[in-house]
Amino acid sequence: MSLFATKPLEVILQQPDEPEHALKRTLGPMSLIALGIGAVIGAGIFTLTGKAAADHAGSGVVLSFILAGIGCGFAGLCYSEFATMIPIAGSAYTYAYATLGELLAWIIGWDLVLEYAIGAATVSVGWSGHVLDLLRRFGIDIPMRYATSPFETFKLPDGTAVHGIANLPAVLIIVLISLILVAGIKESAGVNNVIVVGKVLVVIVFVAIGWAFINPANHHPFIPANTGTWGHFGWSGVLRASGVIFFAYIGFDAVSTAAQETKNPKRDMPIGIIGSLVICTILFILYSFVLTGVVNYKVFLDPRYYAAPITAALAVMPFPFLSIAMDLAIIAGLTSVMLVMLLGQSRVFYSMSRDGLLPRIFSDIHPKFRTPWRSNLLMMLFVGVFSAIVPIGVLGEMTSIGTLFAFVIVCAGIIVMRRTRPDVPRAFKTPLVPLVPILGIFFNFLMIFSLGVDNWIRLFVWLAIGLGIYFGYSRHHSKFGAAKTPMPSAKN
């Protein structure tokens, strides 16, 4: 067995779509853009902006969004080339298998679990909290013990400390979304499109109305002076904040996992990836500029606003309807994020299963819906357990560091592929290679560095668990890791 055997590109491109494995092609460019926006605009923009501004960057959090957007932009250009050159489900996993070998492909596939599955669990916990807050506005009070991790405690109004039992609302939304995904990609995309339109409109309304309430004094100084500690304001704070709010960008790469269900992937994939990233970056910049202009960033240190900074800005505006509209937008945003993340996870496992690195059950296709339904249901159980019992604070930065690592591998893969297979047709070419991929590697490593040693350790532990599974199962069942590589005409 060769740990670094690559899967021949001819085999990838000529993989026969057997009836029992064929996915249904129904997505166009607008649906792909909506998938990207649906995955990106959610928990990060609405919850992490206040934390990043209060603890690290002040009003300079606007620059942090730009910095994170640049890092994602370089990675997005690399993703676009791969998605048109290898229009197969699996995203970064498939690209790594074609360029860097089986072992690194497995590492990326396992790493993507942090982004998609653990990310979906993280978002479901946030969704639960916002739904409970909205229900309280209408006099509906669900006992907190049924919406809290058993590893967390909370205080009742009389001061009594109570342990949580399980976060049942978080589990419920994971179940509902998984069933929608089983029903079909077209139906899933339709639900997502409706949600995306609603939440984007609300963000635009907030920016348009809030612009009139900006106090220029709140933006001065735009970058507060460093306190003498790295990452606490100053330019190091802007960098640190970019690593924190990078979670807001997570998901745009999930567009590439739907390549095998796209009508014309060579034309539409770059439109979906780059289009969604540009739109989201512009919205993030405008949102953070208005937010830190309406109220001073120091206000976000208040526990009431630390995880819900937009609440402080809405209190300044005499428009009560905006508060409810923003609550609905946040809930809708989190819903679409989970939908796209669970979609992406099942498609990565689908590809890994077809290559023999995971059991066949992950690539079984429903005879009617043409979706990897068993994979969807297994992921529903796995993610549902995390949603029920794991506190949200443990998972957020793990998701960011896992995604950044995947971006680094994709950027490196473009450089390798240009040298080893310059003859392969590319409907979209990453400009200025190797400069753009190198810049992508640099910016994403910079944000990994900013996340701190604790998160590096968590990543290494997670990868060690994955390597145990690889050497215990995947290496012995691989269809392409044998020393004798299959011929391009060989069937998968």
Sequence and secondary structure as in RCSB ss.txt:
>XXXX:A:sequence
MSLFATKPLEVILQQPDEPEHALKRTLGPMSLIALGIGAVIGAGIFTLTGKAAADHAGSGVVLSFILAGIGCGFA
GLCYSEFATMIPIAGSAYTYAYATLGELLAWIIGWDLVLEYAIGAATVSVGWSGHVLDLLRRFGIDIPMRYATSP
FETFKLPDGTAVHGIANLPAVLIIVLISLILVAGIKESAGVNNVIVVGKVLVVIVFVAIGWAFINPANHHPFIPA
NTGTWGHFGWSGVLRASGVIFFAYIGFDAVSTAAQETKNPKRDMPIGIIGSLVICTILFILYSFVLTGVVNYKVF
LDPRYYAAPITAALAVMPFPFLSIAMDLAIIAGLTSVMLVMLLGQSRVFYSMSRDGLLPRIFSDIHPKFRTPWRS
NLLMMLFVGVFSAIVPIGVLGEMTSIGTLFAFVIVCAGIIVMRRTRPDVPRAFKTPLVPLVPILGIFFNFLMIFS
LGVDNWIRLFVWLAIGLGIYFGYSRHHSKFGAAKTPMPSAKN
>XXXX:A:secstr
  TT    HHHHHT    TTT     B HHHHHHHHHHHHSSHIIIIIHHHHIIIIIGGGHHHHHHHHHHHHHHH
HHHHHHHHHHS STTTHHHHHHHHT HHHHHHHHHHHHIIIIIHHHHHHHHHHHHHHHHHHHTT    GGGBS T
T EEE TTS EEE   BHHHHHHHHHHHHHHHH HHHHHHHHHHHHHHHHHHHHHHHHHHGGG  GGGGSSSS  
  SSTTSSHHHHHHHHHHHHGGGGTTGGGGGGGGGGBSSHHHHHHHHHHHHHHHHHHHHHHHHHHHHHHS GGGG
GSTTTSS HHHHHHHHSS HHHHHHHHHHHHHHHHHHHHHHHHHHHHHHHHHHHTTSS GGGG   TTT S HHH
HHHHHHHHHHHHHHS HHHHHHHHHHHHHHHHHHHHHHHHHHHHH TTS  SS  TTTTHHHHHHHHHHHHHHHH
T HHHHHHHHHHHHHHHHHIIIIIHHH SS SSS   TT   
